Amino acid sequence: MKKNRRKFSNTILANKFSQFGGRCAYCGTPLTWERKKPNSVEFDHINPISCGGADTEENLLAACHICNYEKNDFRINEFRDYIQRLYKNNIEYPKMWFKFFKQLGVIEVKPWDGVFLFEKEGFTPNTELDGRNISDKNYWERML
Ligand SMILES: [Zn+2]
């Protein structure tokens, strides 16, 4: 977590960690509570602080490093759109290694269903800051 953020108690973070069975609330990958491991749990602000999201436990989800990194300061639906774009770009313009492993049959690619794990689990976060108009001029800038 960045500076000037609230330091949540281990009890609160442990609850967040176990909320979805120790999995990333976004992609569902299994996480570990141990620090400095490739799959160590991180905590993401559902509504980013930079967008006016609250630094409260209600606004936190356990996330893997990749989801936390890629979500950056996106809101939920922006993150969803970003993933779809990232997918489309990488299918249309695949990196050589990606194409190669696909040809070898090592990588099997199927479209993402657009549903995060926390949604599959029936959790509805407060996203009142979410659902911004797609024509918002900052929106596409933030998508780049
Ligand atoms: Zn994840």
Boltz pocket constraint, residues with backbone or C-beta under 6 A from the ligand:
constraints:
  - pocket:
      binder: B
      contacts: [[A, 24], [A, 25], [A, 26], [A, 27], [A, 28], [A, 29], [A, 63], [A, 64], [A, 65], [A, 66], [A, 67], [A, 68]]
      max_distance: 6.0
